[in-house]
Amino acid sequence: MKEITVITKNEIGALAEVCSILGKAGINLQGISANGVDNKGIIKIITSDPISSENFLNKKGYKTKINDVIVAKINDRPGELSKLIEKLSRERVNLESVYLLNNTKGIVEIAIIPERTEDIEKITDMIGKGYIA
């Protein structure tokens, strides 16, 4: 799975425009996080087609960056995310972003994007496929 980071101006309509570009291209959003930091908007999206998404956004003048995403599954209970993040911290893994993707039947899917690409294998080994805390 891939995440696309889009840098915009922090202004009214910026998020709407990014979503519109992708929607008109027939690309489905599977996850999204958007934050305003001073005069910049930082939008992180997971789509059904990351390569086409990046191409459409770049053609419209947006700066983008693609990152690998690791999906961890945890139980929907207080403290479960903390356990996972503490485990990553003990292994000296710094995270660029973490956000919720899905919550179904008591299982929460969390998107994890490490700051360093070389930590992807470490995280995957630690949490394994289908990790549930």
Residue frames as qw, qx, qy, qz and C-alpha x, y, z in Angstrom:
[[0.000, 0.891, 0.455, 0.000, 0.00, 0.00, 0.00],
 [0.437, 0.207, 0.018, 0.875, 1.20, 3.52, -0.78],
 [0.113, -0.824, -0.392, 0.394, 0.49, 6.93, 0.75],
 [0.404, 0.542, 0.203, 0.709, 0.67, 10.14, -1.25],
 [0.274, -0.629, -0.298, 0.663, 1.59, 13.32, 0.59],
 [0.291, 0.689, 0.374, 0.548, 0.30, 16.45, -1.12],
 [0.307, -0.379, -0.244, 0.838, 1.54, 19.90, -0.12],
 [0.113, 0.740, 0.498, 0.438, -0.91, 22.75, -0.71],
 [0.025, -0.386, 0.213, -0.897, -1.49, 26.26, 0.52],
 [0.108, -0.365, -0.815, 0.437, -3.42, 26.28, 3.78],
 [0.245, 0.111, -0.065, -0.961, -6.50, 27.95, 2.35],
 [0.632, 0.291, 0.492, -0.524, -10.20, 27.38, 1.93],
 [0.778, 0.524, -0.033, -0.345, -10.93, 24.94, -0.90],
 [0.137, 0.623, -0.760, -0.121, -7.47, 23.35, -1.15],
 [0.369, -0.082, 0.912, -0.160, -8.61, 19.99, 0.21],
 [0.649, 0.504, 0.405, -0.401, -11.78, 20.14, -1.88],
 [0.478, 0.720, -0.373, -0.337, -9.72, 20.70, -5.04],
 [0.025, -0.424, 0.904, 0.035, -7.41, 17.74, -4.35],
 [0.477, 0.162, 0.818, -0.279, -10.40, 15.47, -3.68],
 [0.604, 0.641, 0.151, -0.449, -12.16, 16.77, -6.80],
 [0.284, 0.644, -0.642, -0.305, -9.14, 16.08, -9.03],
 [0.121, -0.198, 0.972, -0.041, -9.01, 12.49, -7.86],
 [0.514, 0.358, 0.654, -0.424, -12.77, 11.99, -7.96],
 [0.560, 0.676, -0.088, -0.471, -13.03, 13.27, -11.53],
 [0.254, 0.535, -0.782, -0.195, -10.23, 10.88, -12.49],
 [0.876, -0.093, -0.352, -0.315, -12.25, 7.97, -11.07],
 [0.460, 0.254, -0.721, 0.452, -9.79, 7.36, -8.22],
 [0.660, -0.618, -0.367, -0.218, -11.25, 6.19, -4.92],
 [0.054, -0.645, 0.536, -0.542, -9.92, 7.44, -1.58],
 [0.772, -0.200, -0.603, 0.038, -9.19, 4.65, 0.91],
 [0.578, -0.553, -0.337, 0.496, -7.69, 6.83, 3.63],
 [0.249, 0.724, 0.067, 0.639, -7.09, 10.52, 4.24],
 [0.497, -0.622, -0.298, 0.527, -5.54, 12.87, 6.76],
 [0.314, 0.695, 0.149, 0.629, -5.33, 16.63, 6.31],
 [0.496, -0.646, -0.275, 0.511, -3.63, 19.23, 8.49],
 [0.255, 0.898, 0.017, 0.359, -2.90, 22.92, 8.22],
 [0.694, -0.421, -0.089, 0.578, 0.53, 24.00, 9.46],
 [0.159, -0.508, 0.102, 0.840, 1.07, 27.74, 9.25],
 [0.437, 0.544, -0.161, -0.698, 0.57, 28.59, 5.57],
 [0.263, 0.260, -0.866, -0.338, 0.90, 24.99, 4.27],
 [0.861, -0.056, 0.147, -0.484, -1.69, 22.28, 3.94],
 [0.011, 0.370, -0.926, -0.070, -0.43, 18.73, 4.31],
 [0.844, 0.089, 0.047, -0.526, -2.77, 16.11, 2.87],
 [0.124, -0.317, 0.938, 0.069, -1.94, 12.42, 3.19],
 [0.786, 0.201, 0.022, -0.585, -4.05, 10.10, 1.09],
 [0.337, -0.128, 0.920, 0.153, -4.25, 6.43, 0.29],
 [0.598, 0.395, -0.107, -0.689, -6.01, 5.72, -2.99],
 [0.905, 0.185, 0.366, -0.113, -7.03, 2.85, -5.22],
 [0.780, 0.470, 0.120, 0.395, -4.33, 3.88, -7.72],
 [0.441, -0.754, 0.015, 0.487, -1.36, 5.78, -6.23],
 [0.473, -0.074, 0.446, 0.757, 0.63, 6.17, -9.46],
 [0.113, 0.608, 0.551, 0.561, -2.27, 7.68, -11.41],
 [0.326, -0.872, -0.339, 0.136, -3.19, 9.80, -8.38],
 [0.483, -0.548, 0.154, 0.666, 0.29, 11.25, -8.25],
 [0.355, 0.175, 0.540, 0.743, 0.30, 11.88, -12.02],
 [0.031, -0.770, -0.537, -0.343, -3.07, 13.70, -11.97],
 [0.398, -0.856, -0.187, 0.272, -2.04, 15.83, -8.99],
 [0.515, -0.343, 0.291, 0.730, 1.37, 16.67, -10.48],
 [0.275, 0.428, 0.562, 0.653, -0.28, 17.73, -13.76],
 [0.181, -0.874, -0.387, -0.232, -2.37, 20.19, -11.72],
 [0.197, 0.741, -0.285, 0.576, 0.80, 21.63, -10.16],
 [0.714, -0.648, 0.130, -0.231, 0.78, 19.90, -6.78],
 [0.181, 0.557, -0.785, 0.201, 3.98, 18.69, -5.15],
 [0.920, -0.229, -0.057, -0.312, 3.66, 15.08, -4.07],
 [0.026, 0.509, -0.846, 0.155, 5.67, 12.37, -2.38],
 [0.873, -0.106, -0.353, -0.321, 4.86, 8.64, -2.27],
 [0.193, -0.494, 0.768, -0.360, 5.63, 6.54, 0.82],
 [0.487, -0.089, -0.864, -0.096, 5.15, 2.89, 1.64],
 [0.563, -0.413, 0.201, -0.687, 2.42, 2.20, 4.20],
 [0.241, 0.018, -0.953, 0.181, 2.29, -0.64, 6.67],
 [0.603, -0.399, -0.189, -0.664, -1.16, -1.60, 7.90],
 [0.113, 0.097, -0.884, 0.444, -1.39, -2.91, 11.43],
 [0.568, -0.461, -0.483, -0.481, -4.56, -4.39, 12.87],
 [0.087, 0.145, -0.711, 0.683, -5.25, -3.82, 16.54],
 [0.202, -0.547, -0.808, 0.082, -8.16, -4.58, 18.82],
 [0.114, -0.632, -0.170, -0.747, -10.56, -1.70, 19.38],
 [0.648, -0.627, -0.396, 0.176, -9.81, -1.26, 23.08],
 [0.143, -0.969, 0.171, -0.107, -8.27, 1.55, 25.13],
 [0.487, -0.694, 0.510, 0.143, -4.46, 1.37, 25.18],
 [0.879, 0.192, 0.393, 0.190, -3.97, -0.93, 22.18],
 [0.512, 0.808, -0.031, 0.289, -2.51, 1.78, 19.93],
 [0.272, -0.867, 0.390, -0.148, -0.24, 2.85, 22.77],
 [0.827, -0.281, 0.474, 0.108, 1.15, -0.70, 23.07],
 [0.785, 0.481, 0.255, 0.296, 1.92, -0.79, 19.35],
 [0.254, 0.907, -0.124, 0.312, 3.56, 2.65, 19.27],
 [0.507, -0.747, 0.423, -0.074, 5.59, 1.91, 22.41],
 [0.890, -0.019, 0.403, 0.211, 6.85, -1.28, 20.78],
 [0.619, 0.678, 0.116, 0.378, 7.98, 0.70, 17.72],
 [0.111, -0.939, 0.224, -0.237, 9.59, 3.32, 19.95],
 [0.741, -0.521, 0.417, 0.078, 11.63, 0.69, 21.81],
 [0.814, 0.199, 0.393, 0.378, 12.95, -0.43, 18.42],
 [0.256, -0.502, 0.180, 0.806, 13.99, 3.18, 17.66],
 [0.262, 0.444, 0.676, 0.527, 11.51, 3.57, 14.80],
 [0.072, 0.378, 0.163, -0.909, 10.54, 7.20, 14.21],
 [0.342, 0.543, 0.761, 0.098, 7.16, 7.62, 12.53],
 [0.066, 0.091, 0.289, 0.951, 6.26, 10.17, 9.90],
 [0.519, -0.129, -0.029, -0.845, 2.55, 9.55, 10.26],
 [0.010, -0.162, -0.973, 0.161, -0.03, 7.25, 11.78],
 [0.452, 0.047, 0.066, -0.888, -3.77, 7.32, 11.17],
 [0.563, 0.172, 0.740, -0.326, -6.92, 5.22, 11.26],
 [0.150, 0.125, -0.716, -0.670, -8.00, 3.51, 8.05],
 [0.612, -0.227, -0.575, -0.494, -10.88, 1.33, 9.14],
 [0.249, -0.183, 0.749, -0.587, -12.73, 0.09, 12.20],
 [0.711, -0.021, -0.443, -0.546, -14.83, -3.01, 11.68],
 [0.887, -0.259, -0.355, -0.140, -16.14, -5.56, 14.16],
 [0.698, -0.703, 0.106, 0.083, -13.74, -4.56, 16.93],
 [0.760, -0.071, 0.250, 0.596, -10.62, -4.53, 14.76],
 [0.102, 0.942, -0.029, -0.317, -8.94, -1.22, 13.88],
 [0.787, 0.320, 0.169, 0.501, -6.67, -0.90, 10.84],
 [0.250, -0.884, 0.081, 0.388, -3.92, 1.65, 11.38],
 [0.678, 0.666, -0.064, 0.306, -1.73, 3.13, 8.62],
 [0.605, -0.680, 0.175, 0.375, 1.89, 3.40, 9.76],
 [0.620, 0.725, -0.065, 0.293, 4.43, 5.37, 7.74],
 [0.719, -0.472, -0.021, 0.510, 7.98, 5.34, 9.12],
 [0.023, 0.922, -0.178, -0.343, 10.28, 8.31, 8.65],
 [0.058, -0.579, 0.744, 0.329, 13.02, 6.08, 7.25],
 [0.792, 0.268, -0.356, -0.417, 12.30, 3.63, 4.43],
 [0.421, 0.321, -0.832, 0.167, 14.79, 1.17, 5.91],
 [0.290, -0.123, 0.708, -0.633, 12.52, 0.77, 8.96],
 [0.735, 0.085, -0.211, -0.639, 9.72, -0.79, 6.88],
 [0.697, 0.124, -0.707, -0.013, 11.22, -4.28, 7.08],
 [0.141, 0.133, -0.736, 0.648, 11.87, -3.87, 10.79],
 [0.496, -0.001, 0.282, -0.821, 8.24, -2.90, 11.42],
 [0.785, 0.128, -0.398, -0.457, 6.90, -5.68, 9.22],
 [0.542, 0.146, -0.794, 0.233, 9.06, -8.23, 11.05],
 [0.053, -0.098, 0.635, -0.765, 7.96, -6.86, 14.42],
 [0.549, 0.117, 0.310, -0.767, 4.26, -6.76, 13.83],
 [0.309, 0.057, 0.934, 0.172, 4.00, -9.54, 11.28],
 [0.252, -0.188, -0.588, -0.745, 1.22, -9.97, 8.77],
 [0.546, -0.508, -0.543, -0.387, -2.20, -9.49, 10.24],
 [0.279, 0.081, -0.618, 0.731, -0.78, -8.25, 13.55],
 [0.469, -0.681, -0.331, -0.454, -3.41, -7.90, 16.23],
 [0.087, 0.429, -0.595, 0.674, -2.25, -6.46, 19.56]]
